[in-house]
Amino acid sequence: MSAPVIEEDWDALREKNRQEMPEQLAKAATLPDVLISYQSKLLATTANTPLVVCEKSRRIGMTWAVGADAVLTAGSQKQAGGMDVLYIGYNLDMAREFIDTCGMWARSFIPAASGVEEFIFKDQGDGGEEKDILAYRIKFASGFDIVALTSKPRSLRGRQGYVIFDEAAFHDELDELLKAAMAMLMWGGKVLVISTHDGQDNAFNELIQEIRSGKRAGEVVRVTFNDAINAGLYERIALVTGKPPTEEAKKEWIEEILGFYGDDADEELHVIPKASSGAYLTRAAIDACMVDDYGVARIECPMGFELWPKEKRTAFVREWLEEFVEPLLKNLDPELSTAIGEDFGRNIDLTVIAVGQEHVNTNIHIPAIVEMKNMPIEQQKQVLKFIRSFIDRFVGAKFDATGNGLGLAEWAQEEFGYEIIEAVKLSQSWYLENGPKLKGHVDDQTMFFGKDTLVRDDLRVLRLVNGIPSVPSTRKKGRHGDAAVALMMLIAALKSEYQKFDYKAVPKGGGKDATRPIRITGGFNAQKGLF
């Protein structure tokens, strides 16, 4: 009869299993073979960016991969980028598991590491008294350590290194932790904030929105459960655990996981913070961005307009341009960089062109928004040429190249230059990248355009769908958020880096001595007149 397993033996067995590379993975020849693609992407991002935020699904092995990052960092000499690694979890088990994972990585490719040791980390309480905090540490021959703490010590201030906040959304004082950690960036440190979501208003989600909107420098890496599955998560789990590597077993496993999380699957697995519904932009914030000096010019061509003789169509559009569009374009400052954002439409949807400039204080001014309905492509080209003739410092434009918009976008590239005109295929990833930038400017009141209820309606139609700013499929008065998309395009165009800068004199418009016209918010309909 075998002797009973005592608690110490059981702990030692668990530690041994956690600190050894799974045999199947140990046979891999190189690190990229061991890491799944999304894990490699995160490590590549942390290697090149001081502040990285990873919003992720649960249980996809991100912390396991970050352990490799920690070992490579602490195990390197200073001249090779080595530094201390400070891991901050929110409980003792997380700290212990991370150190064990780092021990596994260290034994795999950096033998010069001592064993795991426990030590007492001194911290001060609110009243100045000292508190002893249990911590774990791995020492490397490089002179650097990996330290995992079970608390959030104030002593983080004044230290230097690579800070990793794990499951950051669940820390009680994430804001204060980030303040302390950001000081390390001044001296070459790094910060990785990694977590699943815990609500839309959580400091973790707010940090993500700050980075996406451009308020804070950094990179966001987003990995959903579906992303992980598509990258081979189940196959990796099957390799390590012995699960059947079949499509049937994979499907059954996925359904089991989804069923386990139930109503929480969106947040826990699909990276959608709760309470992510309702209008993306508030009416109050939009109204604060609307000014009297700028405006919107609209035209709706009559039915059968495309059948008119070319000369008649050209004259009709030219008359509207000179009466309604030209006064708005004269608000452009010839000394400022100017860009165009366009959303394409032909019969049902509108073509909307936003013309804007970035001022020295980085505020964006949009003197002219031009809307066209039922406008043939040839006349849309006429409008674009007219607008271009008033721009002195044209830095570029982004055109909607989705569907039928591709033809106009390709014409604009040929007409104005492939190096400064981008044909954009609208997608969820594009909205995810550019929606927060629009929101940042609106919320901060650093973007200004004409007072117009229809443009406001287009901005108000934006919704968070699966955590992504999106234009819903429903319409309001024939509109489909067209102005909102054009404004996103404009902001993206102004923020892009182009290969060359075009500056040339034009025969009319945009001069320093141009008088500021009154605001024009009307448009012209061939049958109805001004509207």
N, C-alpha and C positions, 0 to 999 in steps of 0.2 A: 504494500500500500504506500503510495507516494505521500510525501509530507505536504501539509497544507501550505498554500501560497500565502505568505504574509504580505502586509501592505507595502513594506519596503521593496520586496521582490516585484510586486505588481507595478509599482511606480517605475522601477528600473527597467522593466520590460517595455512599458509604454514609452519611456524616454528613448530607449534603444530603437524602437520602431519609428519614432518620430524623427530621429536624427540620422536615419539611414536612407539613402536614395533608393527608391523602389528598383528592384533588380531589373525589371523590364526597361526602365528609363536609363539605368546606369550603363546599359549596353549601347546607348546612342553615342555616336562618334563625336558630335559637336553640340554646343549649347543650343543653337537654333533647332536642332532635332528634338531637344528635350522640351523646349518651350513651345506652346501653341502660338499661332501668329499674333493674336491680340495681346498675349503676354509679352512677346518680343516688341510689339509696337509701343507698349507702355515703357519698357526699359529704354528703347531708343529715344523716346520723348524726354524721359528724365535725364538722359545723357546730354541733351542739347538745350534744355529749358530749365531755368532755375525754379520756377513755380509751375507745378503740374497738378491738375485735379482730375481724378478718375471717378466718374459716376458709373456704377456697375451693377450687374445682377449679383445675387447671392450665390456663393459656393461655385464660382467658376475658376478658382485657383489663382486669383490675382495676388493675394497676400503671399502665397507660396512663391510666385515669381518675383515679388518684391524682395523676398529674402535673398535671392541671388544678387539683386541689385545692391542690397546692403553689404553683402560679403565682398563683392567686387570693389565697392567703394572703400570700406574699412580696411580691406586687405592690400590696397594699393599704397605706394609711397606718395608723399605729398606732391611731388613734382608730376606725378601721373594722375593727379586729381583725387588722391586719397583724403579722407577726413573721417571724423567720428560720425557714427550713425545713431540717432536718438529716435527710438520707436515709442510712440505714445498710443497705447490701447486704453480701453475704458474699464478693463477688469484684469485680474490676475491670470486667468486662464489664457486670455489673448496674448499677454506678454510672454508667458511660458511657451505657448505654441509657436510664437514667432521666433524666439531664441532657439528653440529646438529645430525649426526649419532652417535657420541660418547655420546652425551646427551641421546639419545635413549637407548644405551647400559647401560649407568650408571644408568638410572632409572629402568632398567630391573633387574640388579643384583648387583649394588653397590649404595645403597641409599645415602651413605655419600659423596655426591658431590654437590657443589653449582651450581647455574644456570650459563648459558653462560654469559660472560661479554666481552665487548670490551675494549681494552686499547691501549695506544700508545707505540709502541716499538721504541726505539731510535736506529738509524743507522747512520753511517758516509758515506758521499759521497766521491767521488774520491779526492776532494780537502780538505778533513778533516772536512767539515761542517756537522752539525748534520741534520738528516732527520727524520721526524716523519712518522712511518709506522703503519697503522691500523692493529690490530691483534685481534684474538679471543682466549679466554682462559676458561678452566674449572678447578676449584680448587677442590682438594680432601682432605679428612680428614687425609690422609697419609702424607700430606705436599708436595705432588707432583702435578704438573699441566700438562694438555694437552694444548699446545700452537700451534695455527695454524697461520702462517704468510702468507701474500700475496706477500711477496718479498723474496729476498735472502740476508738477512742481513749479513754483515761481522761480526756482533756480535755473529754469530754462533760459531766463534772461541772463545775458552775459556769456552764455556758452556758444560754441561754434560748431557747425557740421551740417549733416544731411538729416533733416527732421521728417519723420514719417508719421502722419496721423491716420490711424486705421479706424474704420467705421466712424469717421469724423462727425457725421450727422447726429450721432448718439452721445457725443461729449457734451457735458453740461455747460462749459464755457468756451466754446469753440472760438468765438470772437477774440477773447483775451489770449487764447493759445496762439492764434494766428498773428496777433500783434507782436507777441514775443518772438515768434519764429521768423517773421519777416525781417527783423533786424539782422538775422544771419545772412540774408541775401547780399547785404552791403559788403561783406567780406568774403564773398565767394561760396557761401553755403547754398543749400538746395532745400526745397520744401515739396513734399508729396502729400496731397490730401486725397485719401481714397475712402469711398463709402458707398453703400446703398443709400437710397433716399429715405427721409423721414419727414415728409410734408413739404409743400411748396414754400412755406414761409420760414423754413429752417435756414440757419446761417450757412449750411453747406450748399443748399440750392442758390442762395443769394450770392455766394462766392462764384458759383458757376455762371450766373447771369452777369455778374460784373466783368468776368473775363470775356464772355461771348459778346458783350456790348462794347468792349474796348475800354472800359473804365479802369481795369486792372490788367497789367501785363501778365501773361501766362498762357498755358495751353490746357484744353479740356480733352480728355480721352473718354469716350462713351462706349460701353460694351453692354449690350442687352443679352438676355438669355438666348434669344434667337441668333444673335451674332456669335455667341460662344458655340452654340450647336452647329451652326454652319461652318465654323472654323475647326470643328473636330473634337469638341469637348466630350461627347459620349464615347467616341472611339478611344480617347485617352483614358477615360474612366474604365472602359472595358478592358483595355490593355493592362491597367494596374490592378484591377479588382477581379478579373476573370469573368466578367459579365459576357454574355454571348455577343459577338460583334456582328449581329444581324440587323436588318432594317426593322424586322418585327419587334425585336427586343428594344431597339432604340425608340421606336414609336411608343411602346408600352411604358418605357422609362420616362419619356417626356410627359405623357399623360399623367403618370403618377406624380411627377414633380408639380405640374400645373394644378392637379387636384389637391395636393397637399397645401399649397398656398392659397387656393380658393380666391376670394375677393381681394386678397392682398397681392395677387400675382402681378398686377400692373406696376405697383411700386417696388415690390421685392425682386421681381424678375425682369420686367420690361422697362425699368428705369423711368417711370412716370411718377413724379411726386404727386401725392394726394392733393385734392382741392385745386387741380389744374384745369379749371373750367371757367367760363365767363369771358367777358371781353378782355383781350390782351392789353389794350390801351384804354385808359380812362378818358371820359369826355373832358374832364377838367384839365388834364394834362395836354390834350390836343388843342383845346381852346386857347390855352396859354401860349401855344406856338403860332397862332394865327395873327397876322398883322395887317394893317390897312394898306401899306404901300405896295404889297404884292397881290397877284390875282390869278384867276383861272380864265382861259379863253376856250370856248367850246364851239364846235360846229357839228351839225348833223346833216349829211347830204340827203337830198330827196331820193325816193325810190326811182330806179332807172338812171341815176346820175352817171353810172359807168358807161351808159350808151350815148351820152352827150358827145358832141364833137370835142376833140382834144383842146382846141383853142378856147372853147366856151368853158370847159371844166377848169382849165388853167386860170382863166380870167376870174372866174367865180371864187376860186380858192385864194388867188392873189389879193382880191378885194378884202376878203375876210382877214387875211394875214396882216395886211397893212392897217386895217382899222382896229383889230382887237389884239393881235399878237405883238406887233411891233412896239406899241407903248409899254408893254410889260418887259420886253427884251432890253429896252433902253435903261432899265434899272440895273443892268449888269455893270459891274465895275471892271473896266478893261485891264486893271492891274492884277486881278485875282484869277486863280486857277478855276476853270469852269468845266463842268461835266454834264452829261445827259444820261438819264435813266428812262427806259422805255418798256412799256408792257403792251403787247400787240393784241389788236382786235380788228375784226373786219365788218361783220354784219350785226351780230348779237353783242359781243363784247366790244368795249371801247379800246382804241389805241390811246394811251396816255403817255405824254412826254413831259418829264420833269427836268427843268434846266436850273442848275444850282451852282453855287460857289462856296468854297471854304475860306473863311476869313482868318486873319492871323491868330485869333483867339480860338481857332478850331470850330467856331460856330458855323453852321451851314445855313445859308440864305438861298431861298428858292423863289426868285422873282416871278417866274413863269411856269405854270402848269398848263399844258395844251391837251385838250381832249377832242378826239375825232370819232364820229360814229358813221358807219356806212361809207367810209372813205376808201376809194379804190387805191391800190398800191402805188400807182403812178403819182397820185396826188399826195399820198403820204411822203413819198420821196421829195416832192416839191416843198412840203412843209419843213422837212428836215434840212433841205438845202437853205431855205430861208432863215431858219433858226441858226444854222451854222454860220451864216454870213454876219451875224451880230456878235459872234464870240471871238475875242482877241486871243485869249490864252486857253486854248482847248486841250485839256489833258486826256480826254477819252470819254467813252460811253460804254454802257452795257445794254444790250438789246435782248429782248425775249425771243429766243430761238426755238420755243416749244411749238410743235405743230406748224401751222402756216406762217408763223412769225419768222421761221428760218430764212425764207426768201428775202424779206426786208433786211434782216440782220446781215446776211451775206452781201447784199447790195451796199449797206453802210460800211462794211469792212473794205470793200473795193473802192468806194467813193472817198472815204475819209482816212483809211489806213488800217491794215490788219494789225499793226502793232499797238494801236490804241483803242480799237473797237473789239469788244468781246461778245460773242454770240452765246448766250446763257441758256442752258437746258434746265428749266425749273424742276426742282426735286425736293424731297423732304430734307435731305442733307443741306441743300442750298438755303432753304427757309430756316433750318436750325442754326446755320452760321450767321445769316444776315438779319433775321427777325429781331434778335436781341440788340443789334446795333441800332435799328430803327427805334426800338423801345427805349434804349438808353438816351438817345437824343430827345425823344418826346418827353420822357419823364424828367430829364434834366433841363428841359426848355432851352436846348442849344440848337434847335432847328426852327426855321421861321418860313412860313408860306402864307398865301392869301387866305382871307376869311371866306370860307365856302362850306356850306352844309353838306354838299355831296362828297367832297373830299373827306370831310369828317366822318361821314357815313362809311366810306370805304375803309378808313382806318379803324373804325369801331367794329367792323365786321370780322376782323382778325380774331381767331380763337386759338387756344392751346389744344391741340389734338394729339394725343399720345405724347404729350410733353413737347410738341413742336409747334411753333407759331404757324398757323395755316389759314388759308382762305377756304371757308366751308363751301359745299356744293350748292347751297341755296342762294337765291338771288334776292336783291331788293331793288325794285324799280329798274330792272334790266341791268343793274350794275353787278360787278363780281369782284369787288375789292381791287379794281384795276389801278386806281391811284396809289393804293398802299404798296402794290408790287413795284410800280414805277419809282416810288420814293426809296424803296429798298435798293433798287438797281442804282439809283443816283448816288446814294451813300456809298455803296460798294465801289462805284466808279471813282468817286472822289478820294477814296482811301487806297486805291490800287496804285502800284508802282509801275509806271510805264517806261518804255525804252527811250522814247524821245519826247521832246516838249515842243509844241507847235506855237509859234508866235508870228502873226502877220497882220499887217494893216488891212482893214476892210473898208469898203466905200461908204458904209453907213452904219449908224447905230453904235452904242456903247461908249461914246466919247466922254471925257471928263466933264465937259460943259453941257452934257445933255440934261435937259430939265427933267425933274421927277414928275411923272404923270400921275393923275388920280388913279385910284384903284379901279380896275375893271374886273368884274366877276361874271359878266354876262357872256353869252355866246350867240351864234347866229344860226338860224334854221331857215332854209330857203323858202319854206312854206309858212313858217310861223313868225319869222323875223327874230328880234331879240328875245332871248329867254334866259 
